[in-house]
Amino acid sequence: MFESISDKLDRAFKVLKGHGQITEVNVAETLKEVRRALLDADVNFKVAKTFTDTVKEKALGQNVLTSVTPGQLLIKITKDELTKLMGGDATDINISGNPSVVLMSGLQGSGKTTFSGKLANFLKKKKGKKPLLVACDVYRPAAIDQLHVVGEQVGVEVYSNKEQKDPVKIAQEGIEFAKKQGLNMVIIDTAGRLAVDEKMMNEIAEIKNAINPQEVLFVVDSMTGQDAVNTAKAFNSRLNFDGVVLTKLDGDTRGGAALSIRKVVDKPIKFIGTGEKMDALDVFYPERMADRILGMGDVVSLVERAQEQYDAEKVRKLQKKIAKNQFNFEDFMDHIQQIKKMGSVKDLMGMIPGMGKAMKNMDIDDDAFKGVEAIIQSMTVQERVQPELINSSRKKRIASGSGTTIQEVNRLIKQFEETRKMMRMMSNKKNMMGMMNQFKGMRR
């Protein structure tokens, strides 16, 4: 995420390295590179120019403390301005109605249907809502079936009516169905449409007027860059939507849409899609995103994801085992499963300060733990519970059973012992997130 712009900004700030003070000359040179980095990331030209002019104005004339270098000061100012550029604070979705209605809008292929499922899953698990998905795309082949599949994946009911060809009526029927079933959240999935298609734009405007939703969201593929911003302007002029959803952000190394869209349409980014799984949805936090763009990581989001996956009682029992030095391969395997549930391994590692740069050329996919799991699964239950039983002959059998080598088995056992030692040292601390560092070397 944002690898390209992060690298270029990092190089830009190196211009100030070694300077004892901020001057108009060295700031101008640095910000020229910053502006170039923003434009290369497909940020709107006016947004990029206004941004760098503001940073320059704030940087010049500031006294640099003895403990702060000019480069550090400019990075701090840049981070603050990036945060403001993307909206300052996170903006909640409006779920005040009963039922509360959310209308989806956007281009075809932007990810509306998948996001509708992700949002239903988010509202169900994190907000305690009882959602209903409503299939109003009457044009795309198999669109209704796709929404039913998505609904099944997240355990949410879907309302559809294949006999009805008027999406306005389907939306109204869906809301009535939700009321009768005692469902308090309705998510309307609509057909993708081009902003220049007057008939289709009139249709979604009619749906909005007919159902009066609490929230209208514009879903956009972040990988379309500046085109995403232009499309958002066109849709906003017709719908006056309440917020933006950026999908496929995990595949966008540039980040132009995230940096431009708030400034251009004056509407907040509310959610970001960070992967294909149904739980790969995050609330958009401008400050956290600014940290990630500048290579500072995002520890807060990492801890939040961990807290969502780790059962408090499980953690308490694990801490007792660690304190008694009884942590074993069964616990180790369970720990790996919890980490995998938290999301993409590479994305997780990128949240650790400093790790983003170290990993930029590393190919870490979701099968990163496959070899580790195969080795542990090839152990007997007794070996998992009592790792000290694993001798040379057992290692040979484990390697053969897992399709790995004895060297790989030895490496895993060594990593396990190092993890066990570190966890013992941390057993008196409540925050166990330091354990993540032990997994960065576990690749097939």
ZAMARGU-4260 file (C-alpha; in steps of 0.2 Angstrom, whole numbers, plus 5000, padded with zeros to 4 digits):
<rodrens>
0) 5000/5000/5000 | 5007/5017/4994 | 5025/5009/4992 | 5029/5021/4977 | 5024/5037/4985
5) 5032/5032/5002 | 5049/5028/4993 | 5049/5045/4984 | 5044/5055/4999 | 5058/5046/5009
10) 5071/5052/4995 | 5064/5069/4995 | 5066/5072/5014 | 5084/5066/5012 | 5088/5082/5003
15) 5087/5091/5020 | 5098/5078/5029 | 5114/5086/5036 | 5107/5104/5036 | 5107/5113/5052
20) 5093/5124/5048 | 5078/5126/5037 | 5080/5139/5023 | 5069/5144/5008 | 5082/5136/4996
25) 5083/5119/5004 | 5064/5118/5008 | 5060/5123/4990 | 5072/5109/4984 | 5064/5096/4995
30) 5046/5101/4992 | 5049/5101/4973 | 5053/5082/4975 | 5038/5080/4987 | 5026/5088/4973
35) 5034/5077/4960 | 5031/5062/4971 | 5012/5067/4973 | 5010/5070/4955 | 5018/5053/4951
40) 5006/5045/4963 | 4992/5053/4952 | 4987/5066/4965 | 4977/5080/4957 | 4988/5094/4952
45) 4980/5108/4961 | 4979/5098/4977 | 4998/5094/4976 | 5002/5112/4973 | 4991/5119/4987
50) 4998/5105/4998 | 5016/5109/4996 | 5013/5128/4996 | 5005/5126/5014 | 5019/5115/5020
55) 5032/5127/5014 | 5023/5142/5022 | 5022/5132/5039 | 5040/5126/5038 | 5049/5143/5034
60) 5053/5153/5049 | 5051/5139/5062 | 5065/5137/5074 | 5073/5120/5074 | 5076/5113/5091
65) 5092/5105/5095 | 5084/5088/5097 | 5075/5090/5081 | 5083/5090/5063 | 5076/5101/5049
70) 5071/5084/5040 | 5062/5078/5056 | 5053/5095/5057 | 5047/5095/5039 | 5041/5077/5040
75) 5031/5082/5055 | 5023/5096/5046 | 5020/5085/5031 | 5012/5072/5041 | 5000/5085/5049
80) 4995/5092/5032 | 4993/5075/5025 | 4981/5071/5039 | 4971/5087/5036 | 4971/5083/5017
85) 4963/5067/5020 | 4950/5073/5032 | 4958/5075/5049 | 4947/5063/5059 | 4938/5047/5055
90) 4920/5049/5050 | 4907/5037/5056 | 4893/5029/5045 | 4875/5035/5049 | 4865/5021/5056
95) 4852/5031/5065 | 4837/5025/5056 | 4826/5010/5060 | 4829/5002/5048 | 4844/5012/5043
100) 4846/5012/5024 | 4863/5013/5015 | 4863/5016/4996 | 4878/5010/4986 | 4883/5020/4970
105) 4898/5019/4958 | 4905/5013/4942 | 4903/4995/4936 | 4918/4984/4943 | 4921/4996/4957
110) 4918/4982/4970 | 4900/4988/4976 | 4893/4970/4978 | 4908/4964/4987 | 4909/4979/4998
115) 4890/4978/5002 | 4894/4961/5009 | 4909/4967/5019 | 4899/4982/5026 | 4885/4970/5031
120) 4898/4959/5040 | 4906/4974/5048 | 4889/4981/5055 | 4884/4964/5061 | 4900/4960/5070
125) 4905/4977/5076 | 4889/4987/5078 | 4877/4973/5083 | 4866/4977/5068 | 4854/4965/5059
130) 4857/4969/5041 | 4848/4964/5025 | 4856/4965/5008 | 4845/4971/4994 | 4849/4966/4976
135) 4844/4981/4964 | 4856/4977/4950 | 4844/4971/4937 | 4856/4973/4922 | 4872/4964/4925
140) 4870/4945/4922 | 4872/4935/4938 | 4873/4951/4949 | 4858/4945/4960 | 4866/4927/4962
145) 4883/4935/4966 | 4875/4945/4981 | 4866/4929/4987 | 4884/4921/4987 | 4891/4936/4997
150) 4876/4936/5009 | 4879/4917/5012 | 4897/4920/5016 | 4894/4933/5029 | 4878/4925/5036
155) 4866/4939/5031 | 4849/4938/5022 | 4847/4944/5004 | 4831/4951/4997 | 4829/4949/4978
160) 4815/4949/4966 | 4820/4943/4948 | 4802/4946/4942 | 4803/4964/4945 | 4813/4975/4933
165) 4811/4992/4942 | 4826/4994/4954 | 4816/5008/4963 | 4802/4996/4968 | 4814/4982/4973
170) 4823/4994/4985 | 4806/4999/4992 | 4801/4981/4994 | 4817/4977/5002 | 4815/4990/5015
175) 4797/4984/5019 | 4804/4966/5020 | 4817/4972/5033 | 4803/4980/5044 | 4793/4964/5044
180) 4808/4953/5048 | 4814/4964/5062 | 4830/4969/5053 | 4837/4986/5057 | 4850/4989/5043
185) 4846/4989/5024 | 4861/4989/5012 | 4855/4993/4994 | 4867/4986/4981 | 4864/4995/4964
190) 4870/4993/4946 | 4886/5000/4941 | 4884/5016/4930 | 4894/5028/4920 | 4892/5047/4925
195) 4889/5051/4907 | 4874/5039/4906 | 4860/5051/4909 | 4846/5037/4910 | 4856/5027/4923
200) 4861/5043/4933 | 4842/5048/4934 | 4838/5030/4939 | 4849/5030/4955 | 4843/5048/4959
205) 4826/5041/4958 | 4830/5027/4970 | 4838/5039/4982 | 4822/5050/4982 | 4811/5036/4984
210) 4819/5027/4999 | 4827/5043/5007 | 4842/5033/5014 | 4852/5038/5030 | 4868/5036/5020
215) 4873/5036/5002 | 4891/5029/4999 | 4901/5031/4983 | 4911/5016/4980 | 4927/5018/4969
220) 4942/5007/4964 | 4957/5017/4971 | 4968/5009/4957 | 4959/5021/4944 | 4969/5035/4952
225) 4964/5053/4946 | 4949/5045/4936 | 4942/5040/4952 | 4942/5058/4958 | 4934/5064/4942
230) 4920/5051/4943 | 4917/5055/4961 | 4914/5074/4956 | 4902/5069/4943 | 4892/5057/4955
235) 4892/5069/4969 | 4885/5083/4958 | 4870/5071/4955 | 4868/5062/4971 | 4876/5073/4985
240) 4883/5057/4993 | 4888/5056/5011 | 4905/5047/5010 | 4917/5038/4999 | 4923/5020/5000
245) 4940/5016/4992 | 4941/4998/4987 | 4957/4988/4981 | 4968/4999/4991 | 4979/4985/4995
250) 4984/4984/4976 | 4987/5003/4974 | 5005/5007/4977 | 5002/5026/4971 | 4988/5032/4983
255) 4983/5047/4972 | 4964/5044/4975 | 4966/5043/4994 | 4976/5059/4994 | 4965/5069/4982
260) 4947/5064/4984 | 4942/5073/5000 | 4949/5089/4994 | 4941/5089/4977 | 4923/5083/4982
265) 4923/5089/5001 | 4916/5072/5006 | 4925/5060/5019 | 4932/5044/5015 | 4923/5032/5027
270) 4930/5015/5023 | 4944/5006/5013 | 4945/4989/5006 | 4961/4980/5010 | 4959/4963/5002
275) 4947/4950/4995 | 4941/4942/5012 | 4925/4948/5019 | 4933/4955/5034 | 4946/4965/5024
280) 4937/4981/5028 | 4944/4996/5038 | 4937/5012/5044 | 4947/5026/5036 | 4958/5035/5049
285) 4967/5050/5040 | 4981/5051/5053 | 4985/5032/5053 | 4986/5033/5034 | 4997/5048/5034
290) 5009/5038/5046 | 5009/5023/5034 | 5012/5034/5019 | 5027/5042/5028 | 5034/5024/5033
295) 5029/5026/5051 | 5019/5010/5052 | 5002/5009/5060 | 5003/5001/5077 | 4986/5006/5083
300) 4977/4997/5069 | 4988/4982/5072 | 4984/4981/5090 | 4965/4983/5086 | 4966/4969/5074
305) 4974/4958/5087 | 4961/4962/5100 | 4947/4957/5088 | 4955/4940/5085 | 4961/4936/5102
310) 4949/4929/5115 | 4953/4937/5132 | 4951/4920/5141 | 4963/4912/5129 | 4976/4925/5131
315) 4975/4923/5150 | 4977/4904/5149 | 4992/4907/5137 | 5000/4919/5148 | 4999/4906/5162
320) 5008/4893/5151 | 5021/4905/5146 | 5025/4910/5164 | 5027/4892/5168 | 5038/4889/5152
325) 5024/4877/5145 | 5021/4885/5129 | 5021/4872/5115 | 5019/4868/5097 | 5000/4867/5099
330) 5000/4885/5106 | 5012/4890/5092 | 5000/4883/5079 | 4985/4892/5087 | 4995/4908/5087
335) 4999/4907/5069 | 4980/4904/5065 | 4976/4920/5075 | 4988/4930/5065 | 4982/4923/5048
340) 4964/4929/5053 | 4971/4947/5056 | 4973/4949/5037 | 4987/4949/5024 | 5004/4945/5032
345) 5013/4958/5022 | 5000/4971/5026 | 5002/4967/5045 | 5021/4968/5044 | 5019/4985/5035
350) 5010/4991/5051 | 5026/4989/5061 | 5036/5005/5061 | 5051/5003/5049 | 5046/4986/5042
355) 5038/4993/5027 | 5054/4999/5019 | 5063/4983/5024 | 5049/4972/5016 | 5046/4983/5000
360) 5054/4970/4988 | 5049/4954/4998 | 5035/4943/4991 | 5025/4938/5006 | 5009/4930/5002
365) 4995/4923/5012 | 5003/4906/5011 | 5018/4912/5021 | 5015/4900/5035 | 5012/4885/5024
370) 5028/4876/5027 | 5028/4880/5046 | 5010/4872/5047 | 5015/4857/5037 | 5030/4854/5049
375) 5019/4855/5065 | 5005/4845/5057 | 5018/4831/5054 | 5022/4830/5072 | 5013/4818/5084
380) 5002/4826/5097 | 5015/4821/5110 | 5029/4830/5101 | 5018/4845/5099 | 5015/4846/5118
385) 5032/4840/5123 | 5044/4848/5110 | 5059/4842/5120 | 5055/4824/5114 | 5060/4829/5096
390) 5077/4820/5093 | 5086/4817/5076 | 5076/4802/5071 | 5060/4811/5074 | 5066/4826/5065
395) 5069/4815/5050 | 5052/4808/5051 | 5044/4825/5052 | 5054/4832/5038 | 5048/4817/5027
400) 5030/4819/5032 | 5029/4837/5029 | 5039/4837/5012 | 5052/4848/5020 | 5071/4846/5024
405) 5079/4842/5041 | 5087/4859/5040 | 5069/4867/5038 | 5063/4857/5053 | 5079/4863/5063
410) 5076/4881/5059 | 5058/4880/5064 | 5062/4872/5081 | 5076/4886/5084 | 5063/4900/5080
415) 5051/4891/5091 | 5063/4891/5106 | 5068/4909/5102 | 5049/4914/5102 | 5046/4904/5119
420) 5061/4913/5127 | 5055/4930/5121 | 5037/4927/5127 | 5043/4921/5144 | 5053/4938/5145
425) 5037/4947/5141 | 5025/4937/5152 | 5023/4951/5164 | 5018/4963/5150 | 5000/4965/5145
430) 5004/4969/5127 | 5010/4953/5117 | 5011/4962/5100 | 5030/4961/5101 | 5028/4942/5096
435) 5024/4948/5078 | 5043/4951/5075 | 5047/4933/5077 | 5036/4928/5062 | 5044/4939/5049
440) 5057/4926/5045 | 5045/4912/5043 | 5043/4910/5025 | 5042/4894/5014
</rodrens>
